[in-house]
C-alpha cells in the first residue's frame, strides 16, 4: 500500500491545485529522495516516525544541502504526511510538529539598465537572421513583461496575434493575468512573427507536420523551446555582452523588470499583479531599490538640502577663524 502513496499524493496535488508539471516534478524528486533515505534505514513511509524525518534533515545538512533546499523538502514531506493522515493511511502525522530551517529570502541579483541594454544588443548580434530576430523577441518580451521562463517559452502564438498591447498569460496554478507589451517588444514580436510564420508555412508545404501552436516552436516533444535551452541562451548572450554568465539567468531579467519599475515609481501592488505573485510579501523583496530613491529624495527635496554649512538643527557649523569650535 505504502508504495502507492506517492503517485496518489501527486495526483491529488495536480487535481486540487492544478499545479504545473514542474511543481509536480519537484514534489516527486523531494519525496523520492526521502524515500531512498528511509530505504537505506530499512524503513518506508508507513513505518517512519518523527525521528526519521529529523534524521533526514540532519543528513541533508551533513551533505551540504542549501537551507532553501532543506526547507523545501521538509515542506513537501509535511504535506505528504498530512495527506496520508487525512486519507487514513496513517493514524498519526509524524511531520506536523517539525520545524525546519527558515527559508532565507536572499536579495535578488540586480542588473542595471545599462547592463540590460547590453544584453538586448547582444541578442541582436547573432550571425543567423532567424536566431537574431528570435533572440531579440525573447529578450524584449521577457524584460517588458517579467514573465517566468516557463510562461515565456510556452506562449501560444494565438496570444500575440493582431499586434496586441496586452497579452494574456497563464501562470502558476492556472491563474491568468494580463501583462502589457512595450513598443520595442511589439516591434520585435512583429519581426519574429513574420519569420516564424514563413518557416512554419514552409514546413507545412513540405509535409513536415502541422504548424506549431507556440510562439517559439521547437521540434521536441513539448513543441516549444525548453526552459533549459533558454537558460543556456541567456548565458550565451551574457558572455557575448561582456557580462558574467554565472551571475545572469532568465530569472535575473525578471528581477530587473521588477526593480527597474519600482525604481521609476511603480506601485508595489501593480508589480505584484504583473509578476503573478499570490502575495505582496513575495514582491516586497524588491523594495531594496527604494533605499537609493529615498536618499535621493531627501537630498534633492528636503528644505535643508540646499543650505550649505548648516546641520539639521539649524546651527552654524562652519569653523571659527583660526581654529575649530
ABEGO torsion letter per residue (X at the ends): XAAAAAAAAAAAAAAAAGBBAAAAAAAAAAAAAAAAAAAAAGBBAAABBAAAAAAAAAAAAAAGBBAAAAAAAAAAAAAAAAAAAAAGABABBAAAABBBBBBBBBBBBBBBAAAAAAAAAAAAABABAAAAAAAAAAAAAAAAAGBBAAAAAABBAAAABGGBABBBBBBBGGBBBBBBBBAAAAAAAAAAAAAAAAAAAAAAAAGAEBBBABABBBABAAGBBBAAAAAAAAAAAAAAAGBBAAABBAAAAAAAAAAAAAAAGBBAAAAAAAAGBABAAAAAAAAAAAAAAAAAAAAAABAAAABBGBBAAGBBABBBBGEBX
